[in-house]
């Protein structure tokens, strides 16, 4: 595999993380916290490669959620830009519903008190900005 987990999440953070926070602030008047970057895959093999690449990057936890395995990685060295801080990666097993592309699928944000998930398109049509009432740290525990 020529791609790397580190390169993919660093690029998404560098090019889109601030844009996602700004998009929500523009529409809703509040600045969300960055929660995590989520990866989806077209095959279990690619999922396994990325999940194994996460091990040296942070503390890895595997969980079952809605019948699907998710590998969470809390980064040893978070990325930061201003108030935005990336500490978590979500690596989602394709299961019975493979994604059409492998790689970053969404950038998740935490908005306290938000009851419904809000989605806003990014400048990259393959990546969605996703805003929810729970951050990655809380999702890992559930």
C-alpha positions, 0 to 999 in steps of 0.5 A, a space after each residue: 500500500 502506498 498510502 499511510 494513515 499518518 499522511 492521510 490524517 495529517 493532510 485532512 487536518 492541514 487542509 480541512 479541519 479549520 474549514 469545517 469549524 468555520 463552516 459550522 460557525 458561519 451557519 450556526 454561530 458556534 465554534 465546535 471542538 474537533 473530535 476525530 477524523 474518520 476513515 472508511 474502507 473498501 476492503 477488510 485488507 485495507 482496514 487491517 493495514 490502517 489499523 496496524 499503522 495506528 498502533 505506533 501512533 497512539 493508544 489503540 482500542 477496538 470496539 463493536 458499534 452497531 455490529 461493526 468493528 471500530 478501531 479508535 486511536 488516541 494519538 501520542 502526539 496530537 496535531 494542533 492549529 490554533 484552538 483545533 486539536 486532533 487527538 483521535 482517529 476512528 478507523 471503521 471496518 467495512 463489514 457488509 457495507 464497504 465504502 467506495 473509497 478507502 481513506 478519510 471519509 469525515 471530520 468529526 466535531 463535538 458540539 455540546 448539547 447538539 441532539 441531532 447529527 449535522 452534516 456539511 459538505 467540505 471542499 473535497 466531495 469525498 469528505 463530510 464535516 460531521 457535528 455531533 453531541 458526543 466527542 470521540 473520548 465519550 464515543 470510545 467509552 460507549 
